[in-house]
Amino acid sequence: MKILVFAEVYYPDVMGGGEFSTKQMTEGLAEKGHKVIVYCLGKEDREEEIKGVRVHRKYMRGVSEHFLSLAKNSSISEPFTKLDKLGRKWGDIYRSRKWYGYYRTIIMKEDPDVIHTASPMSYLGRVNLWRASYDRKLPVSHVCRGPNLLELDFLNGMLDGYNRRRNAEASTYLTALAAPSRYMLACHNRAGIRGQSINEVIYNAVDFDPVFLTEKLMEEKENMVLYAGELSEKKGIPALLQAMDGMEDAGLLLIGRGELRDAIKMNGKVRFLDWMERETLYAHMRRAKAVVLPSKWNEPFGRILIEAIQNGTIAIGSDRGGIPEVLDHNKDHIFKSGDAAGLKRRIERVIRMPSGQYMEEVRKQQEMAERFTDKIYKDHWERFFLRQLGGSGCDEEHRCKDRSV
């Protein structure tokens, strides 16, 4: 099977957990013997191979700078104003001869069996890509890793309804739609955004084995709460700071960047670190007693929680979006968004928990998280694409679709 994937950016350019999930999917499919080609934005036009995946990076003035400014490994400045962004986003939901021709040329050159958009393709004429695939009689799918097709960050949501309707119309070109949680899939389906044949939840996954928590590793843990991600209001940082205020027996480690960075007062109990490589982040996680995701907005999944669990640390999250699914709806680990007192009680419970009880609770969370394993994830994505081809793969001599357009 030959799979053509389009994304805004691709590893090592990482804006969030979605880029890790895309990398895990593409490399997993390549390991299984499928041909995987990725087209994405970059600082310059370049073609390379990364772990069996052929990656085409294209420089597009302004758009490349915009997305790379959001990447954790970049110091590029944002080139667009809010008005610029709205105008460019509007191009995603209208037909364009230019964008249609651009994607049709790539599709004809690569001659894939299936096509997949692994990110919203914002500012990149998304509807024209889906239509070009459809017109070539090729299965085309999309994964909803965020609410980009549902919401516009403009005029307090006044244009969201129109944007959703246009995206629902565009989704008639889609063969299949995937999402990382039941919550995220249901949100899109309710808005009329759906795959015409397949709509599936494919949970995100971690690509490493769980840490077995021993007495020795327990002794190395600190009375520390860790948060890693965007430092912003929507991520629930104010509630986390309020919950930790006055907690004498525990400190807080914040890892990330964001609008609240300069407003947070650092002291002996609150420390801050910038973005770091995953292995370094995981080392901090293993020393923490709890990793918290206190979001006020509806998280599509909450990857940081399963990373914490696999590293032998108890995960706590708010009740927004897909977080309750990830934590198996366990009330000991879920608090009402914005409820600083409820979060404080859950943190204190974990921090003051006897070692034996803590180790048992980690074991139970890890058992629950077995559905987020690397093998299950890669197998599910393979089935997802094969189903679009009628349940069997393709090779160079036997093509599954008639492309006489």
C-alpha positions, 0 to 999 in steps of 0.5 A: 500500500502506498500512502500519501500524507499531507501535514503542516509540519513534520518531525523534527518540527513539532508544534504539539503532540499531534506531530509525535502521533503523526511520526509514530503512525508514518514510521509504523506503517513504513515498518510494516512494509508500506510506502509512506510519503509525507508532504509538509512545510519547511524552511527550504525545499528539501527531500529526505528520508526519516526511518523509512518515510520519504519527506518532502519539505516545501518553503512557502513564504509567510506560511512556512514562517507561521507554522515554524514559529509555533514549533518548539524547536524554532525561534522564528517570529510569527509573521501574520496578524489575526486579520491575515490568519482569517483571510488565509483560513477562509481560503481553506473552505473555498475552491481555488484553481491554483490550490487544486492544480497544486495538489492534483500535480502531486497526486498524479506524480506520486500515484498513491493508493490512499491519501491522508491529511494528518493536520488541518492544512490551515492556510493551505487550501484544504478543501482543494486537496480533498476534492483533487483526491476525490476527483482522482477516485482515490480514498482520502481521509482526515484525522481531527486532532483538534477543533480546527474544523469547528472553531475560528479564533476570531470575533469571539466565535461569530463565524464558527457556524459558517465555518462548520457548515462549509467544512461539513460540505467539504467532508463529502469528499472524505472517505474516512474520518478519524479522531483520537477520542470519542469526544472529538469524533462526536463533536465533528459528526454532530457538526456534519463533518464525517467520513462517507464510509468510515468514522473511527476513534484511533486513540493516541499511544506511547512508543515505549514500555511502561516503567515498572515502579520499584521501591528504589524508584519510589525513593527517588521521587520528589514531592513535586507536581509537574505540568508540561505544555502551553502556559495559558489561561485555556490550559487551566494554569491559574487553577493549578497555581491556586491549587498549589498555593499554600501547599507546604509539602509539595513543589510545582515544576512548569515546563513550557512557554506561553502567554502567562510565562512572565506573569508567573512568580517563580520561587522555591515552590514554583520552578520553570523550565523551557521546552526540552527533548522528550527523554529529558522531560520523561526523566522529570516525570519519573521524579514527580509524584503527579503530572497534572493537565488542568485544561479549561478547553476541551482537550482532544486527547491529553497525550501528556497523561499517558506519557506520565502513566507510562513513566510510573507517575500518577496522572490527574486531569480536568473533566474537559474534552477527551481527558476523562476517556484517557483516565477511564473516568476515574473520579480520583484522578479527574476534577471539575475544570476551574475547581482549584479546591477539587484539584488541590484535594487530588494532589494532596491525596497523591502527595501524601499517599503511602509508597505501597498504595502509590505503587499499586495506583500506578500499576492500575493506571498502567493496566488501564493504559494498555489500550494506548500501546504502540502496537495497537496504535500502528495496527489500527492505522493500518486497518484504517487505510486498508478498509478504505481499499476494501480490506486488502492492500495494493501493489504496483501491478494491481491498483485498487481504484480506477483513476481515469479522470 
